[in-house]
Amino acid sequence: MAPKGYKNTRDENNRPIIVPSDDAKYMKQAFEEIAKGIFCFEDVRRMLNKKGLVCSRNNFWELICNPIYCGKIKVPAYKDEAEQMVKGKHEALISEELFYDRIF
């Protein structure tokens, strides 16, 4: 299932891929507002819920921590290989800098 801000579809070779959905604008705004440091996570979530984003508090926190929004995918550790982040084939909604600005 695609994360909020994306939808499942297929590419020209009929392979599954995710593309931005109507909720993408809300997710972009969430990262931008949090990075400004004016509002806390919960205030940003409430503002966006009033605009049309449907998201619980726990789900919102998980979404904000998901690197998929900056075009990365977490590949879990397997056998002797360590966990790593790789560039996804999907369109990033935000920059890596903005993704890391949300907390730091």
Backbone as numpy.savetxt, mean C-alpha at the origin, in Angstrom:
# Nx Ny Nz CAx CAy CAz Cx Cy Cz
-5.94 -11.95 -3.00 -6.78 -10.77 -3.00 -5.90 -9.53 -3.00
-6.20 -8.61 -3.87 -5.40 -7.39 -3.97 -5.62 -6.50 -2.75
-4.56 -5.81 -2.28 -4.73 -4.90 -1.16 -5.55 -3.67 -1.56
-6.11 -3.00 -0.58 -6.91 -1.81 -0.84 -6.10 -0.83 -1.67
-6.71 -0.26 -2.69 -6.02 0.64 -3.61 -5.64 -0.05 -4.90
-5.76 -1.37 -4.94 -5.46 -2.15 -6.14 -6.63 -3.08 -6.43
-6.67 -3.58 -7.65 -7.65 -4.61 -8.01 -6.95 -5.68 -8.84
-7.46 -6.87 -8.76 -6.92 -8.00 -9.52 -7.41 -7.93 -10.96
-6.51 -8.20 -11.89 -6.85 -8.26 -13.31 -5.84 -9.17 -14.00
-5.82 -9.17 -15.30 -4.87 -9.98 -16.06 -4.17 -9.11 -17.08
-2.90 -9.42 -17.35 -2.14 -8.65 -18.33 -2.41 -9.18 -19.74
-1.68 -8.64 -20.72 -1.90 -9.02 -22.13 -1.58 -10.49 -22.40
-0.81 -11.13 -21.53 -0.50 -12.56 -21.66 -1.38 -13.42 -20.77
-2.45 -12.82 -20.23 -3.42 -13.49 -19.38 -2.84 -13.96 -18.04
-1.77 -13.29 -17.60 -1.21 -13.59 -16.28 -1.82 -12.65 -15.25
-2.05 -13.12 -14.03 -2.64 -12.26 -13.02 -1.70 -11.12 -12.64
-2.29 -9.95 -12.43 -1.54 -8.76 -12.03 -2.49 -7.84 -11.26
-1.93 -6.94 -10.47 -2.77 -5.96 -9.79 -2.54 -4.60 -10.43
-3.61 -3.81 -10.50 -3.56 -2.46 -11.05 -4.27 -1.53 -10.07
-3.96 -0.23 -10.12 -4.64 0.71 -9.21 -6.16 0.69 -9.40
-6.87 0.80 -8.28 -8.33 0.82 -8.30 -8.81 2.22 -7.91
-10.11 2.35 -7.74 -10.69 3.63 -7.33 -10.20 4.07 -5.96
-9.84 3.13 -5.10 -9.36 3.46 -3.75 -7.90 3.91 -3.73
-7.22 3.87 -4.87 -5.80 4.24 -4.92 -5.59 5.67 -4.44
-6.51 6.57 -4.77 -6.37 7.98 -4.36 -6.39 8.11 -2.84
-7.18 7.28 -2.17 -7.24 7.32 -0.70 -5.93 6.82 -0.09
-5.38 5.78 -0.67 -4.13 5.24 -0.12 -2.98 6.22 -0.34
-2.93 6.87 -1.50 -1.90 7.89 -1.73 -2.04 9.01 -0.71
-3.26 9.46 -0.51 -3.50 10.54 0.45 -3.13 10.12 1.87
-3.39 8.87 2.22 -3.05 8.38 3.55 -1.55 8.52 3.80
-0.74 8.06 2.86 0.71 8.16 3.04 1.17 9.61 3.07
0.61 10.45 2.22 0.99 11.86 2.19 0.67 12.56 3.51
-0.53 12.32 4.03 -0.94 12.96 5.29 -0.12 12.47 6.47
0.13 11.18 6.53 0.92 10.64 7.64 2.35 11.17 7.59
2.93 11.28 6.40 4.30 11.78 6.25 4.42 13.24 6.70
3.35 14.02 6.56 3.39 15.42 7.00 3.58 15.51 8.51
3.09 14.51 9.24 3.27 14.49 10.69 2.29 15.36 11.45
1.27 15.87 10.81 0.29 16.73 11.47 -0.76 15.90 12.20
-1.21 14.84 11.55 -2.25 13.98 12.11 -1.69 12.60 12.42
-2.25 11.96 13.43 -1.85 10.59 13.75 -2.54 9.62 12.79
-2.13 8.37 12.81 -2.69 7.36 11.92 -4.21 7.30 12.03
-4.71 7.29 13.25 -6.15 7.14 13.46 -6.91 8.34 12.90
-6.40 9.55 13.06 -7.05 10.73 12.51 -7.09 10.67 10.98
-6.01 10.24 10.38 -5.95 10.10 8.93 -6.97 9.06 8.47
-7.04 7.94 9.15 -8.00 6.89 8.79 -9.43 7.42 8.87
-9.75 8.15 9.93 -11.10 8.69 10.08 -11.44 9.68 8.98
-10.48 10.55 8.64 -10.70 11.51 7.56 -11.00 10.80 6.25
-10.21 9.77 5.95 -10.39 9.05 4.70 -11.66 8.21 4.70
-12.04 7.69 5.86 -13.30 6.94 5.94 -14.49 7.86 5.63
-14.41 9.13 6.06 -15.48 10.08 5.76 -15.54 10.39 4.26
-14.39 10.27 3.58 -14.35 10.54 2.14 -14.76 9.33 1.30
-14.82 8.14 1.93 -15.26 6.97 1.20 -14.42 5.72 1.36
-13.28 5.82 2.01 -12.45 4.64 2.26 -13.10 3.83 3.38
-13.30 2.55 3.15 -13.87 1.68 4.18 -12.73 0.83 4.72
-12.31 1.13 5.96 -11.14 0.46 6.50 -11.17 0.51 8.03
-10.98 -0.64 8.65 -10.91 -0.69 10.11 -9.56 -0.19 10.59
-9.44 0.06 11.86 -8.19 0.55 12.44 -7.05 -0.44 12.23
-7.28 -1.71 12.54 -6.23 -2.72 12.38 -5.84 -2.90 10.92
-6.83 -2.94 10.05 -6.56 -3.12 8.63 -5.77 -1.93 8.09
-6.12 -0.72 8.51 -5.42 0.48 8.05 -3.94 0.41 8.43
-3.64 0.01 9.65 -2.25 -0.10 10.09 -1.50 -1.12 9.22
-2.11 -2.25 8.95 -1.48 -3.27 8.10 -1.23 -2.74 6.69
-2.18 -1.99 6.16 -2.02 -1.42 4.81 -0.86 -0.43 4.77
-0.78 0.43 5.75 0.27 1.45 5.79 1.66 0.82 5.90
1.74 -0.35 6.48 3.02 -1.04 6.63 3.36 -1.95 5.45
2.50 -2.02 4.45 2.69 -2.93 3.32 3.55 -2.26 2.23
4.72 -2.81 1.92 5.60 -2.20 0.92 5.09 -2.30 -0.51
3.98 -2.99 -0.71 3.44 -3.12 -2.07 3.09 -1.75 -2.66
2.76 -0.79 -1.79 2.36 0.54 -2.26 3.52 1.31 -2.89
4.76 0.96 -2.55 5.91 1.62 -3.17 6.54 0.72 -4.24
5.80 -0.29 -4.67 6.25 -1.14 -5.77 7.11 -2.32 -5.37
7.18 -2.61 -4.09 8.01 -3.72 -3.60 7.13 -4.87 -3.12
7.68 -6.07 -3.18 7.00 -7.26 -2.67 7.95 -7.99 -1.73
7.43 -8.38 -0.59 8.24 -9.12 0.39 8.21 -10.60 0.03
9.39 -11.16 -0.20 9.52 -12.59 -0.48 10.01 -13.25 0.81
9.21 -14.14 1.38 9.60 -14.76 2.65 10.85 -15.64 2.52
11.49 -15.85 3.65 12.66 -16.72 3.68 12.26 -18.12 3.22
13.18 -18.77 2.52 12.93 -20.13 2.04 14.22 -20.91 2.10
14.20 -22.00 2.82 15.38 -22.85 3.02 16.56 -22.00 3.49
17.63 -21.92 2.68 18.82 -21.17 3.10 18.77 -19.70 2.67
17.74 -19.30 1.97 17.64 -17.92 1.49 16.94 -17.05 2.52
17.46 -15.85 2.71 16.87 -14.90 3.66 15.66 -14.21 3.02
14.80 -13.67 3.88 13.69 -12.86 3.39 14.25 -11.66 2.63
13.58 -11.27 1.56 14.07 -10.12 0.80 12.92 -9.34 0.19
13.22 -8.10 -0.18 12.26 -7.23 -0.86 12.67 -7.16 -2.32
11.72 -7.37 -3.21 12.00 -7.32 -4.64 11.05 -6.34 -5.31
11.47 -5.82 -6.44 10.63 -4.91 -7.20 9.50 -5.71 -7.84
8.27 -5.26 -7.63 7.13 -5.93 -8.22 6.89 -5.48 -9.66
6.03 -6.18 -10.35 5.68 -5.82 -11.72 4.48 -4.87 -11.76
3.91 -4.60 -10.60 2.75 -3.73 -10.51 3.17 -2.26 -10.41
2.23 -1.38 -10.67 2.48 0.06 -10.57 2.49 0.49 -9.11
3.53 1.21 -8.72 3.61 1.74 -7.36 2.66 2.94 -7.24
2.00 3.06 -6.09 1.13 4.20 -5.85 1.90 5.38 -5.26
3.00 5.07 -4.56 3.80 6.11 -3.91 5.29 5.81 -4.12
6.13 6.76 -3.81 7.58 6.55 -3.90 8.08 5.80 -2.67
9.26 5.23 -2.80 9.86 4.56 -1.63 10.12 5.56 -0.52
10.54 6.76 -0.89 10.82 7.80 0.11 9.57 8.10 0.92
8.44 8.25 0.24 7.19 8.52 0.95 6.80 7.34 1.83
7.00 6.13 1.34 6.68 4.95 2.14 7.46 4.96 3.45
8.75 5.26 3.39 9.56 5.25 4.60 9.37 6.50 5.44
8.86 7.58 4.88 8.57 8.81 5.63 7.36 8.64 6.54
6.53 7.66 6.33 5.30 7.52 7.09 5.55 7.27 8.57
6.71 6.73 8.89 6.99 6.41 10.29 8.16 7.22 10.82
9.15 7.43 10.00 10.40 8.04 10.47 10.36 9.55 10.37
